[in-house]
Amino acid sequence: MADKVYYSELQCYADEKEPERRYSDNSNFYDLTMLPTETMREEYRRYLISRGKQVSMKTIIREKAYYKKLVGAMTAVRKTPKSFLSWDEGRWIQITKMWMMQNRIPFYEPKISVYGTKSYKTASLIRYVRQLRRFLEPKDDQPEQEKDIWRLDRLGIAIEENPIYQTDTLNFTKITQDGIREEVKKAVYLHLKYEKVGTVQTELTSLRRFSQYLNRAKPDIQSCTQIDRALLEEYLIHTSTNGSSGKSNSTSIMSLRRVLETIGKTLGYKNLEGLFINTDIPSEVQPKFKAYSDAELKRLNAHITKLDVQITRCLVIHQMLGTRISDTLTLRRDCLKKQNGLDIIRIEQVKTHTYEKPISAELAVLIRKAIDYTEEQYGETEYIFVDGQDTSKPLKYGTVKNKVLRLIQQEDLRDDDGNRFSFNTHMFRRSYGVKLTELHLDDWTIAKLLGHSNINSVKHYRKMSNQLLADETRRAREEQTRILLENLDGWGEDYEQIRKDG
């Protein structure tokens, strides 16, 4: 076993451009002789090779400092272990914290979110030690469905997920009642077969809230067999008076209902049959239907151009197409075609159906530039905007969101009301819809350009168009005045002043 792990042995090194020039000095390796035993060297080598497949060279180099600190923590112990597995995770964290205290290193680090809020997170060194120890844990042969944290790729069923998001696991650990946790697992497994992961996650969130309530108010309840109508009504009163929003409560109660009804049918729990009635679902508070003003769009776009060139293209294309963000990020490289001299784009909506619509020549040129960029950087890919870590997948929504929110924080971008911009990609779609109404297009044309299968939503865009409302009202007043003045003919001199005022 070699005593060093060179950067050139790692996958992330091969992914770098001109790595031999950037990392050619004498420190381009991890020195495993710093570890006290051969077993630990072999374990750490396995971890580092695996880590090199997951992160960039920049991360590997940064984590070398954590490696040296971990070695320092071990050398401070009177009797060092033969293997990283000789001690459990708690013991490793304990000796790490002791070393940190001696060196005046805090256990927590400040964290500024993309929204500008400040919080604290566990120190990077502690998270690093925890990650290393968990990687080396022997493989768990327990069936995935029996675990408290599921790896979705190990369940053996087809998982349906919006491709712009990434969900690797489902966590049941916060459902603290043992019996309820096992019962929920059975329901969730069934739901995964016909529901999207996002829907199942919402259901799990509702069960966690219910579990927290039971833990505080009804600690003796450990199984769904103990749930009755009286208990449910107490919980409904709690949710309606805890200060959360109407929409949040409505979604949570509907999700709870779905899971409990599945448990009842699957496990034959008669007490769950007819547990809910329709009036249990609280009314949703309709949000204010807003769109960006022209001034806001101009202000925002002036700074969006400062982002990465492909992110900028993505957001400009998104605005010009008027699509949902999931539909923009999943545009295929073959989405464009010519038809009767027009540029036509095919949009494969994630939520509904595929449709086509004509676009301007300028927008077609911009999309082709985005395609060319991706082909130059990543070769043949399915999507135009791709995840740099896995080019078989589209660019993640979280990546775009974080970049834009950081830009808003850095530049202190404000809307027309003086409030800092949030990141709401659907506002671009609403602004697009409003512009269509101001062009006096009919409802069916607007619906088709937005990818709707009916005209039910078009009324919202018409209500939002203050400019259109003002213009139409002014024209109506002018026409009414014209008619009235014509009718004044022959009414005598008493009404001449009215005509002059008009």
C-alpha positions as a printed Julia matrix, in Angstrom:
502×3 Matrix{Float64}:
   0.0    0.0     0.0
   1.5    3.37   -1.1
   1.99   5.94    1.64
   0.66   8.78   -0.49
  -2.5    9.51   -2.45
  -1.61  11.81   -5.34
  -4.18  14.21   -6.77
  -3.64  12.56  -10.14
  -5.19   9.35   -8.77
  -8.52  11.08   -8.21
 -11.37  11.35  -10.7
 -11.84  15.07  -10.05
  -8.23  15.64  -11.12
  -8.97  14.1   -14.52
 -12.02  16.36  -14.84
  -9.92  19.51  -14.38
  -8.65  21.56  -17.32
  -4.82  21.42  -17.49
  -4.51  19.88  -14.0
  -0.83  19.07  -14.47
  -0.06  22.79  -14.64
  -2.36  23.83  -11.78
  -1.35  21.08   -9.32
   2.26  20.27  -10.16
   4.0   21.43   -6.95
   5.44  19.16   -4.24
   2.25  19.21   -2.15
  -0.02  17.56   -4.71
  -0.78  14.55   -2.51
  -2.15  13.39    0.84
   0.52  11.98    3.14
  -0.93   8.8     4.68
   2.12   8.21    6.88
   0.6   10.75    9.24
  -1.92   8.05   10.23
  -0.68   5.63   12.94
  -1.66   2.24   11.44
  -1.73   0.49    8.07
  -5.44  -0.24    8.5
  -6.27   3.45    8.91
  -4.2    4.31    5.85
  -6.07   1.78    3.75
  -9.42   3.07    5.08
  -8.56   6.68    4.4
  -7.31   5.85    0.9
 -10.7    4.26    0.1
 -12.49   7.31    1.42
 -10.33   9.73   -0.57
 -10.73   7.8    -3.85
 -14.5    7.79   -3.35
 -14.52  11.46   -2.39
 -12.64  12.31   -5.58
 -15.6   11.0    -7.59
 -18.05  13.28   -5.79
 -16.41  16.69   -5.39
 -14.06  19.06   -7.19
 -10.29  19.38   -6.8
 -10.91  22.64   -4.96
 -12.8   20.73   -2.25
 -10.15  17.98   -2.06
  -7.45  20.6    -1.46
  -9.53  22.44    1.14
 -10.26  19.22    3.03
  -6.55  18.43    3.34
  -6.51  20.97    6.19
  -9.29  19.0     7.95
  -7.3   15.8     7.48
  -4.27  17.34    9.21
  -6.43  18.63   12.06
  -7.96  15.16   12.53
  -4.47  13.69   12.73
  -3.62  16.34   15.31
  -6.67  15.35   17.37
  -5.6   11.68   17.28
  -2.04  12.39   18.36
  -3.39  14.16   21.44
  -4.98  10.88   22.61
  -2.91   8.59   24.85
  -3.88   5.37   23.01
  -4.75   5.68   19.35
  -7.1    3.16   17.67
  -6.0    0.63   15.05
  -8.92   1.47   12.78
 -11.37   4.31   12.25
 -14.02   1.7    13.06
 -12.46   0.92   16.46
 -14.36   3.89   17.91
 -17.97   4.8    17.28
 -18.95   8.13   15.78
 -19.62   9.7    19.17
 -16.1    8.93   20.39
 -14.54  10.45   17.26
 -16.62  13.62   17.65
 -15.62  13.79   21.32
 -11.86  13.68   20.72
 -12.25  16.16   17.84
 -14.09  18.63   20.09
 -11.44  18.23   22.81
  -8.73  19.15   20.32
 -10.81  22.08   19.04
 -11.26  23.4    22.59
  -7.52  23.22   23.21
  -6.91  25.18   20.01
  -9.77  27.62   20.62
 -11.71  26.55   17.52
 -15.5   27.06   17.91
 -17.9   24.13   17.51
 -20.23  26.24   15.35
 -19.7   28.54   12.39
 -21.86  31.49   11.29
 -23.9   30.93    8.17
 -25.48  33.62    5.98
 -28.28  32.23    3.83
 -29.02  33.42    0.3
 -31.94  35.32    1.87
 -29.52  37.3     4.06
 -30.53  35.67    7.36
 -27.81  34.67    9.82
 -27.71  31.3    11.57
 -25.13  28.83   12.81
 -24.03  25.43   11.56
 -21.82  22.68   12.96
 -18.13  23.39   12.36
 -16.69  22.04    9.1
 -14.12  19.87   10.92
 -16.83  18.06   12.92
 -18.89  17.48    9.78
 -15.79  16.17    8.02
 -15.03  13.66   10.79
 -18.66  12.51   10.86
 -18.67  12.04    7.09
 -15.45   9.99    7.13
 -16.7    7.73    9.91
 -20.06   7.11    8.22
 -18.4    6.29    4.9
 -16.41   3.49    6.55
 -19.45   1.94    8.24
 -19.94  -1.69    7.12
 -22.67  -2.12    4.53
 -26.09  -2.55    6.1
 -27.78  -5.68    4.73
 -31.12  -4.7     6.25
 -33.86  -4.34    3.58
 -34.17  -0.71    2.53
 -37.87  -0.55    3.43
 -37.07  -1.44    7.04
 -34.52   1.35    7.5
 -35.38   4.75    8.94
 -33.6    6.55    6.08
 -34.33   5.21    2.59
 -31.99   5.51   -0.35
 -34.43   5.86   -3.24
 -32.1    4.17   -5.71
 -32.11   1.04   -3.55
 -35.87   0.56   -3.29
 -36.11  -1.32   -6.57
 -39.05   0.69   -7.93
 -39.32   3.37  -10.6
 -39.27   6.78   -8.93
 -41.03   9.7   -10.63
 -39.4   13.05   -9.92
 -39.21  16.52  -11.4
 -35.74  16.41  -13.03
 -34.73  19.93  -11.92
 -34.8   18.8    -8.29
 -32.75  16.02   -6.73
 -33.99  13.77   -3.94
 -31.72  10.92   -2.87
 -33.29   9.88    0.42
 -36.49   9.86    2.47
 -36.01  10.37    6.21
 -38.47   8.86    8.72
 -36.39   9.47   11.85
 -38.39  12.52   12.96
 -41.53  10.43   13.29
 -40.68   9.53   16.87
 -43.45   7.01   17.59
 -42.07   3.57   16.66
 -45.39   2.07   15.64
 -46.54   5.06   13.59
 -43.15   5.26   11.88
 -43.37   1.66   10.67
 -46.98   2.12    9.56
 -46.12   5.29    7.64
 -43.28   3.47    5.83
 -45.76   0.98    4.38
 -48.05   3.76    3.12
 -45.19   5.82    1.69
 -43.77   2.83   -0.18
 -47.13   2.34   -1.91
 -47.44   6.06   -2.71
 -44.0    6.13   -4.31
 -45.3    3.78   -6.98
 -47.84   6.27   -8.32
 -46.98   9.68   -6.85
 -44.07  12.01   -7.53
 -41.34  12.21   -4.9
 -42.24  15.84   -4.19
 -45.78  14.83   -3.24
 -44.48  12.06   -0.98
 -42.1   14.5     0.7
 -45.04  16.79    1.45
 -46.86  13.83    3.0
 -43.84  13.0     5.15
 -43.67  16.61    6.32
 -47.32  16.46    7.41
 -46.62  13.23    9.36
 -43.61  14.8    11.08
 -45.8   17.7    12.26
 -48.46  15.28   13.46
 -45.8   13.23   15.24
 -44.41  16.33   16.99
 -47.9   17.22   18.19
 -48.5   13.7    19.53
 -45.12  13.72   21.24
 -46.07  16.88   23.17
 -49.8   16.41   23.74
 -50.4   12.63   23.56
 -47.12  10.85   24.38
 -48.93   7.56   25.1
 -50.04   7.19   21.45
 -47.57   5.04   19.51
 -49.69   3.5    16.75
 -52.32   4.61   14.25
 -54.7    2.11   15.87
 -55.0    4.62   18.72
 -56.09   7.54   16.52
 -59.79   8.46   16.73
 -62.05  11.31   15.71
 -61.7   13.15   19.03
 -57.9   13.16   18.73
 -58.07  14.36   15.13
 -60.37  17.24   16.05
 -57.94  18.32   18.78
 -55.13  18.3    16.23
 -57.21  20.28   13.71
 -57.89  22.94   16.35
 -54.15  23.06   17.08
 -53.21  23.56   13.41
 -55.81  26.28   12.92
 -54.58  28.29   15.91
 -50.79  27.91   15.69
 -50.29  30.87   13.37
 -49.4   29.01   10.16
 -50.86  30.05    6.8
 -54.14  28.76    5.41
 -52.48  27.23    2.37
 -49.91  25.43    4.51
 -52.62  24.02    6.78
 -54.79  22.92    3.87
 -51.95  21.08    2.16
 -50.77  19.5     5.42
 -54.21  18.17    6.39
 -54.87  16.77    2.91
 -51.49  15.02    2.96
 -52.13  13.61    6.44
 -55.5   12.34    5.28
 -54.01  10.53    2.27
 -51.4    8.73    4.35
 -53.74   7.73    7.18
 -56.36   6.46    4.74
 -53.73   4.35    2.96
 -52.57   2.94    6.31
 -56.17   2.13    7.18
 -56.83   0.3     3.91
 -53.46  -1.48    3.81
 -53.35  -2.67    7.41
 -57.08  -3.03    7.95
 -57.37  -0.39   10.68
 -61.13   0.18   10.89
 -60.67   3.24   13.13
 -59.13   5.15   10.21
 -62.14   4.57    7.93
 -64.26   7.71    7.72
 -61.91   9.49   10.11
 -61.92  12.68    8.03
 -64.86  14.7     6.75
 -64.71  17.27    3.96
 -65.01  20.27    6.29
 -61.74  19.24    8.0
 -59.76  20.76    5.14
 -59.31  24.49    5.9
 -59.96  27.02    3.17
 -56.9   28.26    1.36
 -56.02  31.94    1.59
 -55.64  33.02   -2.02
 -52.27  34.74   -2.52
 -52.02  38.09   -4.23
 -51.48  37.47   -7.93
 -48.46  39.65   -8.73
 -46.23  40.2   -11.73
 -43.05  42.19  -12.31
 -43.49  45.73  -13.58
 -41.46  46.91  -16.59
 -39.23  48.93  -14.26
 -38.62  45.9   -12.01
 -37.76  43.68  -14.97
 -35.33  46.28  -16.3
 -33.65  46.63  -12.91
 -33.39  42.9   -12.35
 -32.17  42.04  -15.84
 -29.48  44.71  -15.74
 -27.83  42.7   -12.96
 -28.69  39.2   -14.2
 -26.25  39.84  -17.05
 -23.46  39.76  -14.41
 -24.04  36.04  -13.78
 -22.38  33.15  -15.63
 -23.06  33.46  -19.34
 -25.12  30.26  -19.53
 -27.15  31.13  -16.41
 -27.85  34.54  -17.95
 -28.98  32.92  -21.2
 -31.17  30.54  -19.25
 -32.98  33.32  -17.38
 -33.42  35.52  -20.46
 -34.78  32.57  -22.46
 -37.06  31.74  -19.54
 -38.55  35.25  -19.62
 -38.94  35.33  -23.39
 -40.65  31.93  -23.51
 -43.0   32.55  -20.58
 -42.59  28.94  -19.44
 -42.4   27.4   -15.99
 -38.81  27.16  -14.75
 -38.97  23.35  -14.89
 -39.86  23.56  -18.59
 -37.02  25.98  -19.34
 -34.4   23.9   -17.53
 -35.52  20.72  -19.33
 -35.42  22.12  -22.87
 -33.86  19.5   -25.17
 -31.06  20.27  -27.59
 -33.36  19.27  -30.46
 -36.22  21.55  -29.36
 -35.95  23.94  -32.35
 -37.19  23.48  -35.91
 -38.17  25.53  -38.96
 -41.75  25.38  -40.24
 -43.08  27.54  -43.09
 -40.18  29.91  -42.53
 -40.93  30.32  -38.82
 -38.82  29.25  -35.85
 -40.82  26.75  -33.78
 -39.9   25.49  -30.33
 -41.09  22.26  -28.7
 -41.69  22.58  -24.96
 -42.06  19.34  -23.02
 -43.86  20.51  -19.89
 -42.92  18.52  -16.82
 -46.32  19.0   -15.19
 -48.62  18.53  -18.16
 -48.31  18.01  -21.91
 -45.88  18.78  -24.74
 -46.72  21.66  -27.07
 -45.13  23.78  -29.8
 -45.25  27.5   -30.49
 -43.54  30.02  -32.8
 -40.77  32.21  -31.42
 -38.88  35.23  -32.66
 -35.72  34.88  -34.74
 -33.78  36.68  -31.96
 -34.9   34.16  -29.35
 -34.05  31.26  -31.67
 -30.51  32.66  -32.09
 -30.1   32.94  -28.31
 -31.25  29.33  -27.8
 -28.84  28.08  -30.48
 -26.0   29.91  -28.74
 -26.91  28.15  -25.5
 -26.92  24.8   -27.34
 -23.51  25.54  -28.9
 -22.08  26.46  -25.5
 -23.23  23.19  -23.93
 -21.88  21.12  -26.82
 -18.5   22.85  -26.56
 -18.31  22.38  -22.79
 -19.93  18.96  -22.32
 -20.37  17.32  -25.72
 -23.54  15.44  -26.64
 -26.15  15.96  -23.91
 -29.91  15.54  -23.7
 -30.62  18.97  -22.21
 -29.49  22.46  -23.17
 -28.85  23.53  -19.58
 -27.05  20.75  -17.74
 -25.77  19.96  -14.26
 -22.0   20.35  -14.35
 -21.56  17.44  -11.91
 -23.78  15.07  -13.9
 -24.36  16.21  -17.48
 -27.01  13.55  -18.05
 -29.3   15.66  -15.83
 -30.66  19.18  -16.32
 -29.37  22.17  -14.4
 -30.79  22.11  -10.88
 -33.3   24.77   -9.84
 -31.4   25.23   -6.57
 -28.23  26.14   -8.48
 -29.99  28.93  -10.39
 -31.87  30.11   -7.3
 -28.76  30.38   -5.13
 -26.82  32.32   -7.77
 -29.62  34.84   -8.29
 -30.35  35.27   -4.58
 -26.67  35.89   -3.83
 -26.64  38.49   -6.6
 -29.71  40.19   -5.11
 -28.01  40.28   -1.7
 -24.71  41.59   -3.04
 -26.28  44.29   -5.21
 -29.13  45.05   -2.74
 -31.73  44.91   -5.54
 -35.13  46.35   -4.62
 -38.61  46.14   -6.15
 -40.96  49.07   -6.77
 -42.1   49.02   -3.14
 -38.55  49.28   -1.83
 -38.41  45.66   -0.67
 -35.52  43.4    -1.56
 -36.3   41.15   -4.52
 -37.12  37.54   -3.79
 -36.43  34.83   -6.36
 -39.74  33.89   -7.91
 -39.26  32.51  -11.4
 -43.03  32.15  -11.85
 -43.32  35.94  -11.69
 -41.58  36.05  -15.09
 -44.3   33.77  -16.48
 -47.01  36.0   -15.02
 -45.38  39.08  -16.55
 -45.3   37.28  -19.9
 -49.01  36.44  -19.57
 -49.9   40.03  -18.69
 -48.04  41.31  -21.78
 -50.06  38.93  -23.94
 -53.3   40.43  -22.6
 -52.03  43.93  -23.33
 -51.49  42.87  -26.97
 -55.27  42.23  -27.15
 -54.86  38.56  -27.97
 -57.89  36.34  -27.45
 -58.05  33.93  -24.5
 -57.42  30.76  -26.53
 -54.29  32.2   -28.16
 -52.94  33.3   -24.77
 -53.66  29.86  -23.31
 -51.84  28.11  -26.17
 -48.78  30.39  -25.9
 -48.62  29.65  -22.15
 -49.08  25.91  -22.68
 -52.45  25.74  -20.9
 -55.0   23.15  -22.05
 -57.93  25.52  -21.32
 -58.61  29.22  -20.74
 -59.44  29.04  -17.02
 -56.21  30.75  -15.91
 -56.25  33.54  -18.47
 -58.66  35.61  -16.38
 -55.93  36.06  -13.75
 -53.58  37.66  -16.28
 -56.31  40.02  -17.45
 -57.05  41.11  -13.88
 -53.37  41.79  -13.29
 -52.99  44.13  -16.26
 -53.5   47.55  -14.67
 -52.25  49.3   -17.81
 -54.71  47.42  -19.99
 -57.53  48.19  -17.55
 -56.64  51.87  -17.57
 -56.43  52.01  -21.37
 -59.7   50.17  -21.86
 -61.46  52.33  -19.27
 -60.17  55.52  -20.91
 -61.35  54.38  -24.34
 -64.76  53.48  -22.91
 -65.07  56.92  -21.29
 -64.07  58.67  -24.5
 -66.63  56.71  -26.52
 -69.32  57.4   -23.93
 -68.52  61.12  -24.0
 -68.67  61.18  -27.8
 -72.12  59.6   -27.82
 -73.43  61.97  -25.15
 -72.14  65.04  -26.99
 -73.83  63.9   -30.19
 -77.07  63.56  -28.27
 -76.77  67.16  -27.01
 -77.42  68.48  -30.54
 -80.66  70.51  -30.54
 -80.87  70.81  -26.75
 -80.32  74.53  -26.84
 -77.74  76.97  -25.51
 -78.06  75.73  -21.9
 -75.96  72.71  -22.75
 -73.27  74.43  -24.82
 -71.08  74.77  -21.71
 -71.14  70.98  -21.29
 -69.95  70.55  -24.87
 -67.1   73.0   -24.29
 -66.04  71.23  -21.1
 -66.08  67.91  -22.93
